[in-house]
Amino acid sequence: MKIRVKLLQRNNIWYIRYNENGKFKWKSTGTVDQDIAEILRSEYEHKLLKSKLTGKPVDPPKSPTIFDFFKRYLKHSKATSSRSTSEGINYHLKSVMNFFARKGIKRFDEIDANLIQQFQMDTLQQNSARTFNNQLGILKTALNKAVEWGVIDSNPIAKVKKIKIPIRFHYFTPGEIDYQLRQATPYLKRLIGLGAYAGLRRAEMAELRITDIDFKNKVIKIRSDQDYTPKGKRPRAVPLNDNLIQILKSTQTLSGDWVLPRTMKDGSPFNFHRLQELSRAYKKFLRKINQDGRLHDLRHTFGTYGVAAGIPIRDVQAWMGHSDIQSTMIYTHHAPDVNSDKINLLPY
């Protein structure tokens, strides 16, 4: 099997030229020394012959670096996830990328459990265990996608576990909610009402339009469209509580396209960082009135008292948008015994 590989000079640099399937291909030797170039030509001729015999390429395509893959994954996330989810992935994955860059990690085979342990220690110096768990979960999901795309054979950190965190479950009492509403600004009243009386997530509050509220049929529509996709990627309907109707109608000075008006003059949507600002504003308000908690606790309050009031668990699940009933069942373990007297209603 004869393979003709010639040595030709271009701009003082020697190049290897060979014919592949009727087409000429060129490969630089990177040298001006003809003797060295001849050695390289001979070696490459041998590689070409071996390639013909084995069917394997002479120059296999370079596998993408970790950062090439991350860039591709972030584009995929932006195209397939809701805006808030995509921004959250981008925010956390960039922390991982920055750590890898500081450590000089460029190849997938450099990622292992030991590296993740170092990342954990690095993260916990300035962030919570919950933040690390979020970052680890996003990294695992990304690497699973790398397996699916054929970039790597297996996920090198598939067995790395998250930090065990005691479930932080806090809900407000009816008295605390009442006091919050009496002390809050019109804007915060809407925020509190959407959480405590409808159980909405933070992003759902921010993306709720006036047109999503049907006062006539007393229902809130959580939409799922090209502009916004809620967690779970499914639309749902939540009954409109009378107290929430009163809150919304008493704060009509805030009316417009959005139930929670944008703070930006250009009317741009909330992004991940601005959602955090929403949480910080509520937390600052709680400190001011000497209460403790966070924005998500309003949703916990809705779920807890919904179960305690005797609302069927499947209804609570549907209203809160839980894809798994187990996520709703947690409220059955924390709900106060407001209906404990019903034990006497047994028919026997």
DAWOPE-V196143 format. One record per residue. N is the residue number from 0. RES is the residue in one letter. PSI is psi in radians with two decimals (* if undefined). OMEGA is omega in radians with two decimals (999 if undefined). Layout:
N,RES,PSI,OMEGA
N,RES,PSI,OMEGA
This chain:
0,M,1.91,-3.06
1,K,2.28,3.07
2,I,2.11,-3.12
3,R,2.04,3.11
4,V,2.00,-3.09
5,K,2.82,3.10
6,L,2.08,-3.13
7,L,2.67,-3.06
8,Q,2.35,3.07
9,R,2.13,3.13
10,N,0.78,3.10
11,N,-0.23,3.13
12,I,2.37,3.12
13,W,2.34,-3.13
14,Y,2.58,3.03
15,I,2.26,3.08
16,R,2.30,3.13
17,Y,2.84,-3.10
18,N,2.22,3.11
19,E,1.99,-3.13
20,N,0.70,3.09
21,G,0.03,3.14
22,K,2.41,3.10
23,F,2.38,3.09
24,K,2.61,-3.08
25,W,2.51,3.10
26,K,2.18,-3.10
27,S,2.43,3.03
28,T,-0.31,3.14
29,G,0.28,-3.10
30,T,2.69,3.06
31,V,-0.12,-3.13
32,D,2.05,-3.06
33,Q,-0.63,3.14
34,D,-0.79,3.12
35,I,-0.72,-3.14
36,A,-0.64,3.13
37,E,-0.67,3.09
38,I,-0.78,3.14
39,L,-0.64,3.11
40,R,-0.75,-3.14
41,S,-0.73,3.13
42,E,-0.72,-3.10
43,Y,-0.60,3.08
44,E,-0.70,3.10
45,H,-0.70,3.13
46,K,-0.71,3.13
47,L,-0.72,3.11
48,L,-0.75,3.12
49,K,-0.66,3.13
50,S,-0.69,3.11
51,K,-0.65,-3.09
52,L,-0.68,-3.05
53,T,-0.39,-3.10
54,G,0.03,3.13
55,K,2.51,-3.11
56,P,2.58,3.11
57,V,-0.81,-3.14
58,D,1.48,-3.13
59,P,2.56,-3.13
60,P,2.43,-3.14
61,K,2.36,3.09
62,S,2.52,-3.10
63,P,2.59,3.06
64,T,2.91,3.10
65,I,-0.72,-3.06
66,F,-0.58,3.03
67,D,-0.77,-3.14
68,F,-0.78,-3.14
69,F,-0.72,3.13
70,K,-0.74,3.11
71,R,-0.73,-3.12
72,Y,-0.68,3.13
73,L,-0.64,3.07
74,K,-0.71,3.10
75,H,-0.76,-3.14
76,S,-0.74,-3.13
77,K,-0.60,-3.09
78,A,-0.41,-3.01
79,T,-0.17,-3.10
80,S,2.87,3.04
81,S,2.81,-3.09
82,R,-0.82,-3.11
83,S,-0.69,3.12
84,T,-0.79,3.14
85,S,-0.72,-3.13
86,E,-0.62,3.08
87,G,-0.75,3.10
88,I,-0.78,3.14
89,N,-0.75,-3.11
90,Y,-0.84,-3.08
91,H,-0.68,-3.10
92,L,-0.55,3.10
93,K,-0.52,3.05
94,S,-0.71,3.09
95,V,-0.79,-3.13
96,M,-0.71,3.12
97,N,-0.68,3.11
98,F,-0.79,3.11
99,F,-0.70,-3.14
100,A,-0.72,3.13
101,R,-0.58,-3.13
102,K,-0.10,-3.13
103,G,0.41,-3.13
104,I,2.12,-3.11
105,K,-0.40,-3.06
106,R,2.65,-3.13
107,F,-0.56,-3.10
108,D,-0.05,3.07
109,E,-0.14,3.14
110,I,2.13,3.09
111,D,-3.12,-3.09
112,A,-0.62,3.13
113,N,-0.72,3.12
114,L,-0.71,-3.14
115,I,-0.57,3.07
116,Q,-0.71,3.07
117,Q,-0.71,3.12
118,F,-0.69,3.12
119,Q,-0.84,-3.14
120,M,-0.69,3.13
121,D,-0.75,-3.10
122,T,-0.73,-3.06
123,L,-0.17,3.08
124,Q,-0.51,-3.09
125,Q,-0.11,-3.08
126,N,2.95,-3.12
127,S,2.90,3.08
128,A,-0.57,3.12
129,R,-0.70,3.11
130,T,-0.77,3.11
131,F,-0.77,-3.14
132,N,-0.68,3.10
133,N,-0.77,-3.12
134,Q,-0.70,3.11
135,L,-0.76,3.14
136,G,-0.72,3.13
137,I,-0.71,3.12
138,L,-0.74,3.11
139,K,-0.77,3.14
140,T,-0.71,3.12
141,A,-0.77,-3.13
142,L,-0.54,3.03
143,N,-0.65,3.10
144,K,-0.59,3.09
145,A,-0.64,3.08
146,V,-0.80,-3.13
147,E,-0.64,-3.13
148,W,-0.05,3.12
149,G,0.29,3.13
150,V,-0.69,3.10
151,I,2.83,-3.10
152,D,-0.59,-3.10
153,S,2.80,3.13
154,N,2.01,-3.07
155,P,-0.25,-3.11
156,I,0.43,-3.10
157,A,-0.55,-3.08
158,K,-0.02,3.11
159,V,2.25,-3.06
160,K,2.67,3.08
161,K,2.85,3.07
162,I,2.32,3.10
163,K,2.17,-3.11
164,I,2.22,3.06
165,P,2.37,-3.11
166,I,2.09,3.11
167,R,1.81,-3.07
168,F,2.00,-3.13
169,H,2.37,3.05
170,Y,2.73,-3.11
171,F,2.65,3.05
172,T,2.81,3.08
173,P,-0.65,3.13
174,G,-0.68,3.13
175,E,-0.70,3.10
176,I,-0.75,3.14
177,D,-0.74,-3.14
178,Y,-0.69,3.11
179,Q,-0.80,-3.09
180,L,-0.58,3.12
181,R,-0.47,-3.08
182,Q,-0.27,-2.99
183,A,2.70,2.98
184,T,2.85,3.10
185,P,-0.70,-3.14
186,Y,-0.84,-3.13
187,L,-0.52,3.08
188,K,-0.74,3.11
189,R,-0.73,3.13
190,L,-0.86,-3.13
191,I,-0.75,-3.12
192,G,-0.74,-3.13
193,L,-0.55,3.12
194,G,-0.86,-3.03
195,A,-0.54,-3.07
196,Y,-0.12,3.11
197,A,-0.21,3.09
198,G,0.49,-3.09
199,L,2.59,3.01
200,R,2.86,-3.11
201,R,-0.87,-3.12
202,A,-0.59,3.12
203,E,-0.66,3.06
204,M,-0.83,-3.06
205,A,-0.53,-3.07
206,E,0.02,-3.08
207,L,2.17,3.11
208,R,2.74,3.08
209,I,-0.65,-3.12
210,T,-0.19,3.10
211,D,-0.12,-3.12
212,I,2.08,-3.13
213,D,1.67,-3.09
214,F,-0.54,-3.11
215,K,-0.82,-3.13
216,N,0.03,3.07
217,K,1.07,3.13
218,V,2.54,3.04
219,I,2.25,-3.14
220,K,2.06,3.04
221,I,1.84,-3.01
222,R,2.84,3.03
223,S,1.79,-3.09
224,D,-2.89,-3.09
225,Q,-0.36,-3.13
226,D,-0.52,-3.11
227,Y,2.38,3.07
228,T,2.06,-3.14
229,P,2.95,3.06
230,K,2.35,-3.06
231,G,-0.28,3.05
232,K,0.44,3.13
233,R,2.41,3.07
234,P,2.79,3.08
235,R,2.99,3.12
236,A,2.42,3.12
237,V,2.26,3.11
238,P,2.46,-3.10
239,L,1.92,-3.11
240,N,2.49,-3.13
241,D,-0.69,3.13
242,N,-0.64,3.12
243,L,-0.63,3.08
244,I,-0.77,3.14
245,Q,-0.71,3.13
246,I,-0.82,-3.10
247,L,-0.70,-3.12
248,K,-0.48,3.13
249,S,-0.15,3.13
250,T,0.69,-3.07
251,Q,-0.28,3.10
252,T,-0.29,3.12
253,L,0.13,-3.04
254,S,2.73,-3.09
255,G,-2.67,3.12
256,D,-0.53,-3.02
257,W,2.51,3.07
258,V,-0.69,2.98
259,L,1.71,-3.06
260,P,2.56,3.11
261,R,2.55,3.09
262,T,-0.25,3.14
263,M,2.42,-3.10
264,K,-0.51,-3.10
265,D,-0.03,3.12
266,G,0.32,-3.10
267,S,2.64,-3.10
268,P,2.80,3.08
269,F,2.36,2.99
270,N,-3.11,-3.05
271,F,-0.75,-3.10
272,H,-0.63,-3.14
273,R,-0.49,3.02
274,L,-0.66,3.07
275,Q,-0.64,3.10
276,E,-0.61,3.10
277,L,-0.77,3.11
278,S,-0.72,-3.13
279,R,-0.66,3.13
280,A,-0.71,3.14
281,Y,-0.72,3.14
282,K,-0.69,3.10
283,K,-0.69,3.10
284,F,-0.74,3.14
285,L,-0.72,3.11
286,R,-0.67,-3.12
287,K,-0.60,-3.12
288,I,0.26,3.07
289,N,0.72,3.01
290,Q,2.74,-3.14
291,D,2.51,3.11
292,G,-2.97,3.13
293,R,2.96,-3.05
294,L,-0.71,-3.10
295,H,-0.34,3.12
296,D,-0.40,3.06
297,L,-0.69,3.09
298,R,-0.71,3.07
299,H,-0.66,3.14
300,T,-0.76,3.12
301,F,-0.84,-3.11
302,G,-0.73,-3.09
303,T,-0.88,-3.09
304,Y,-0.37,3.03
305,G,-0.79,3.10
306,V,-0.75,-3.11
307,A,-0.52,-3.12
308,A,-0.10,3.11
309,G,0.19,3.08
310,I,2.28,3.14
311,P,2.39,-3.05
312,I,-0.58,3.13
313,R,-0.58,3.09
314,D,-0.77,3.12
315,V,-0.73,3.12
316,Q,-0.81,-3.11
317,A,-0.74,-3.11
318,W,-0.62,-3.11
319,M,-0.19,3.11
320,G,0.52,3.10
321,H,2.22,3.09
322,S,-0.40,-3.11
323,D,2.22,-3.13
324,I,-0.47,-3.14
325,Q,-0.53,3.10
326,S,-0.52,3.13
327,T,-0.57,-3.08
328,M,-0.40,-3.13
329,I,-0.51,-3.12
330,Y,-0.39,3.12
331,T,-0.40,-3.13
332,H,-0.25,-3.09
333,H,-0.22,-3.07
334,A,2.34,3.09
335,P,2.71,-3.06
336,D,1.02,-3.12
337,V,-0.32,3.14
338,N,0.43,-3.09
339,S,-0.41,-3.14
340,D,-0.24,-3.13
341,K,-0.18,3.10
342,I,-0.45,-3.11
343,N,0.02,3.14
344,L,0.03,3.13
345,L,2.38,-3.05
346,P,0.23,-3.13
347,Y,*,999
